[in-house]
Amino acid sequence: MGFIKAYIKSMRPYSFLITGIGGLIGMLLVESSVSLLQKSVVLLLLFTSYGINQIINDLLGTKEDGINAPIRPMVSGELDKSKALILTFFVFIIGAILTYFFNPYALIIYFMGYLANIIYEYIKGVPFVGNLWFGFMVGLTTLYGALAITNLTLYQILKIPELMGMFLLISLSSSALCYFTYFKDYEGDKQTGIKTLIVSLSPKYTRPLNFIMSGVPFIVLLSFFYVNFWDLNPNVYFLIMIPISFVLFQCTALIYCLDRYNPKKALELIFQSGVLFQNSLIALIYPLLAVILSIVSFLIIRIVFRMMYRTGLY
């Protein structure tokens, strides 16, 4: 039980919503006749995929984590690395087998997602490329969600404007989220030679970029409506939720400008901002579901994140 507890803490449960809701959007955009059980399993794989990849990140990034987050189970020794690797590999294989039976094309995205996470550990020190790659990795969940509950091929989903548009928007919003997480890792990344965008510029000179990064997803979203890229139309729920998400993103940018040397307290806000943005996109498809998810997501992130922040496990 001690091992399982340490493993779950290392997964950072507050982050599950990013990949879970991202994948749910893909599921909502396609017609499917599969069973509720299959959809539930797909959602389980989506929600936990972020956490499994966090374990992989911890395994590959122990050096910088020793400075940035010395209390994390894998750094402190609470979580045995060998056992964590075995369990992670076992879970990965089970997910791959299930995905294959759901839709072999979804298996391609499944492998791409985990491979992209491993590659990310080696390119996150490349300015802009690192956080853009992270966004792409999370965006893949939208494609996976659509494929795993249908018999569509990769070529067929590439021809669905709504699906590809959501893929881009989720990628951009997740890229912004990743950008802000670099602040908390500034000292460790700097000392270990990982030249993220924040390390390259230093927090002092990133202030204008904070607002640009957090504003890009909204600019792209508005352009989709302007050029009639898709058939989705704004409704009252969307028109209420998206401005709130924008304000939260900009507040996050401002906090990092004003409190650049202690930015960790803003992490909760950036995760809430990112999830609300995703739920705003759901409002274009199922408004009531979007409202319910927004309330539940806000509470989950607030409760779980603060529990982990108090123990240094953010």
C-alpha positions in Angstrom: 0.0 0.0 0.0 2.9 2.3 0.7 4.2 1.8 -2.8 0.8 2.4 -4.4 0.3 5.5 -2.4 3.7 6.9 -3.5 3.0 5.9 -7.1 -0.3 7.7 -7.1 1.3 10.8 -5.6 4.0 10.8 -8.3 1.2 10.7 -10.9 0.1 14.2 -9.7 -3.7 13.5 -9.9 -4.6 17.2 -10.3 -3.2 16.9 -13.9 -5.4 14.0 -15.0 -8.1 16.4 -16.2 -5.8 17.9 -18.9 -5.6 14.7 -20.9 -8.9 13.3 -19.8 -11.0 16.2 -21.0 -8.9 16.7 -24.0 -9.7 13.1 -25.1 -13.3 13.5 -24.1 -13.7 16.3 -26.6 -12.5 13.9 -29.4 -15.1 11.4 -28.2 -17.9 13.9 -28.3 -17.1 15.0 -31.8 -17.7 11.6 -33.5 -20.7 9.3 -33.7 -20.2 6.0 -32.0 -22.2 2.9 -31.3 -19.7 1.2 -28.9 -20.8 0.1 -25.4 -20.7 2.3 -22.4 -18.1 0.0 -20.9 -15.7 0.6 -23.8 -16.2 4.4 -23.5 -15.5 4.2 -19.8 -12.3 2.2 -20.4 -11.2 4.7 -23.0 -11.8 7.6 -20.6 -9.9 5.8 -17.9 -6.9 5.4 -20.2 -7.2 9.1 -21.2 -7.4 10.5 -17.7 -4.5 8.4 -16.3 -2.2 8.8 -19.3 -0.9 12.1 -18.0 -0.1 10.5 -14.6 1.6 7.5 -16.2 3.7 9.9 -18.3 4.5 11.9 -15.1 6.1 8.7 -13.7 8.2 8.4 -16.9 9.2 12.0 -16.5 10.3 11.5 -13.0 12.3 8.4 -14.0 14.1 10.4 -16.7 14.4 13.7 -14.8 15.6 12.7 -11.4 18.6 15.0 -11.6 16.7 18.3 -11.9 13.9 17.1 -9.7 16.5 16.7 -6.9 16.7 20.5 -7.0 13.2 21.5 -8.1 11.1 19.0 -6.0 13.3 17.1 -3.6 10.3 15.7 -1.7 8.8 13.9 -4.6 8.6 10.1 -3.9 11.0 9.1 -6.6 13.6 11.6 -5.5 13.3 11.1 -1.8 13.4 7.3 -2.2 9.8 6.7 -1.1 9.0 5.3 -4.5 11.3 2.5 -5.7 12.4 3.2 -9.2 12.6 -0.4 -10.4 9.2 -1.3 -9.1 7.7 2.0 -10.6 9.2 1.1 -14.0 7.8 -2.4 -13.9 4.3 -1.2 -12.9 4.4 1.6 -15.5 5.4 -0.9 -18.3 2.7 -3.3 -17.2 0.0 -0.6 -17.3 1.3 0.6 -20.7 1.1 -2.9 -22.2 -2.4 -3.4 -20.8 -3.5 -0.1 -22.3 -1.9 -1.0 -25.7 -3.7 -4.3 -25.8 -7.1 -2.8 -25.1 -6.4 0.0 -27.6 -5.6 -2.5 -30.3 -9.0 -4.3 -29.8 -10.8 -0.9 -29.8 -9.2 0.4 -33.0 -5.7 -0.5 -34.4 -5.4 3.1 -35.7 -5.8 4.4 -32.2 -2.9 2.2 -31.2 -0.7 4.4 -33.5 -1.7 7.5 -31.5 -1.3 5.6 -28.3 2.4 4.8 -29.1 3.0 8.3 -30.4 1.8 9.8 -27.2 4.1 7.8 -25.0 7.0 8.1 -27.4 6.5 11.8 -27.6 6.7 12.1 -23.8 10.1 10.3 -23.8 11.3 12.6 -26.6 10.1 15.6 -24.7 12.5 14.9 -21.8 15.3 15.4 -24.2 14.0 18.4 -26.2 12.3 20.4 -23.4 15.5 22.4 -23.1 15.0 23.8 -26.7 13.3 27.2 -26.4 9.7 27.1 -27.8 10.2 23.6 -29.2 9.9 22.0 -25.8 6.6 23.5 -24.8 5.1 23.3 -28.3 6.0 19.6 -28.3 4.3 19.1 -25.0 1.2 20.7 -26.4 1.3 18.4 -29.4 1.6 15.5 -27.1 -1.6 16.5 -25.1 -3.4 17.3 -28.3 -3.0 13.7 -29.4 -5.5 12.7 -26.8 -8.2 14.3 -28.8 -7.4 12.2 -31.8 -7.1 9.1 -29.6 -10.5 9.7 -28.1 -12.1 9.9 -31.5 -10.4 6.8 -32.9 -10.8 4.6 -29.8 -14.6 4.6 -29.9 -15.0 4.4 -33.7 -13.7 2.4 -36.7 -12.4 5.5 -38.4 -8.9 5.6 -39.9 -6.2 8.3 -39.3 -6.9 9.6 -42.8 -10.6 9.9 -42.1 -10.2 11.9 -38.9 -7.8 14.3 -40.6 -10.7 15.3 -42.8 -12.9 16.3 -39.9 -12.5 20.1 -39.4 -14.0 20.2 -35.9 -11.7 17.4 -34.7 -8.5 18.9 -36.2 -9.5 22.4 -34.9 -9.9 21.0 -31.4 -6.6 19.2 -31.7 -4.8 22.5 -32.5 -6.6 24.4 -29.8 -5.9 21.9 -27.1 -2.3 21.7 -28.3 -1.9 25.5 -28.0 -3.5 25.8 -24.6 -1.4 22.9 -23.2 1.7 24.5 -24.7 0.8 27.6 -22.7 0.3 25.5 -19.6 3.7 23.9 -20.1 5.4 27.2 -20.6 4.2 28.4 -17.2 5.3 25.2 -15.5 8.9 26.0 -16.5 8.9 28.8 -14.0 8.8 26.5 -11.0 11.6 24.4 -12.5 13.8 27.4 -13.3 16.5 26.8 -10.6 16.9 23.1 -11.2 16.8 23.5 -15.0 19.4 26.3 -14.9 21.8 24.3 -12.6 21.5 21.1 -14.7 21.9 22.9 -18.0 18.4 22.5 -19.4 17.9 25.6 -21.3 14.1 26.0 -21.4 12.7 29.2 -22.7 12.5 30.6 -19.1 16.2 29.7 -18.5 17.3 31.1 -21.8 15.6 34.5 -21.3 15.5 34.5 -17.5 12.2 35.2 -15.8 12.9 38.9 -15.8 12.6 39.2 -19.6 9.6 36.9 -20.2 6.9 39.3 -19.0 5.5 40.3 -22.5 5.8 36.6 -23.6 3.6 35.5 -20.6 0.6 37.4 -22.1 1.3 36.3 -25.6 1.6 32.6 -24.8 -1.6 32.7 -22.8 -3.5 34.7 -25.5 -2.6 32.6 -28.6 -5.2 29.9 -28.1 -8.0 32.4 -27.9 -6.8 34.3 -31.0 -6.8 31.0 -32.9 -10.2 30.1 -31.6 -11.7 33.4 -32.7 -10.1 33.0 -36.1 -11.9 29.7 -36.5 -15.2 31.5 -36.1 -14.2 34.4 -38.3 -13.3 32.2 -41.3 -16.1 29.7 -40.7 -13.6 26.9 -40.2 -16.1 24.6 -38.6 -19.9 24.2 -38.1 -19.7 24.8 -34.4 -21.5 27.9 -33.2 -21.2 29.9 -30.0 -24.0 29.6 -27.4 -24.6 31.4 -24.2 -22.7 28.9 -22.1 -19.6 29.2 -24.3 -19.9 33.0 -24.4 -19.8 33.0 -20.6 -17.1 30.4 -20.0 -14.5 31.5 -22.6 -14.1 35.0 -21.3 -13.6 33.7 -17.8 -11.0 31.3 -19.1 -9.2 34.1 -20.9 -9.2 36.3 -17.7 -7.8 33.4 -15.7 -5.0 32.8 -18.3 -4.1 36.5 -18.2 -4.2 36.6 -14.4 -1.7 33.7 -14.5 0.5 35.7 -16.8 0.3 38.7 -14.5 1.1 36.6 -11.4 4.2 35.3 -13.0 5.2 38.8 -13.9 4.7 40.1 -10.3 5.9 37.1 -8.4 8.5 35.6 -10.8 10.8 34.4 -8.0 8.1 32.4 -6.3 5.7 31.4 -9.0 4.6 28.0 -7.6 1.4 29.3 -6.1 0.2 30.2 -9.7 0.3 26.5 -10.8 -3.2 25.8 -9.4 -4.5 28.8 -11.4 -2.9 27.8 -14.7 -4.3 24.2 -14.5 -7.7 25.6 -13.7 -7.4 28.0 -16.7 -6.3 25.2 -19.0 -9.1 22.9 -18.0 -11.7 25.7 -18.2 -10.6 26.4 -21.7 -11.1 22.8 -22.6 -14.5 22.8 -21.0 -15.4 25.9 -22.9 -14.8 24.0 -26.1 -17.1 21.2 -24.8 -19.8 24.0 -24.4 -19.8 24.2 -28.2 -21.0 20.6 -28.3 -22.8 19.8 -25.0 -23.3 23.0 -23.0 -24.8 21.4 -19.8 -22.0 18.8 -19.7 -19.5 21.6 -20.0 -20.9 23.5 -17.0 -21.0 20.4 -14.8 -17.4 19.5 -15.8 -16.2 23.0 -15.1 -17.6 23.0 -11.6 -16.3 19.5 -10.8 -12.9 20.2 -12.4 -12.4 23.4 -10.4 -13.1 21.7 -7.1 -10.9 18.7 -7.9 -7.9 20.8 -8.9 -8.3 23.1 -5.9 -8.6 20.3 -3.4 -6.0 17.8 -4.9 -3.5 20.4 -5.9 -3.4 22.1 -2.5 -3.0 18.8 -0.8 0.0 18.0 -2.9 1.4 21.5 -2.8 1.5 21.5 1.0 3.7 18.4 0.9 5.9 19.6 -1.9 4.6 17.2 -4.5 3.4 19.7 -7.2 
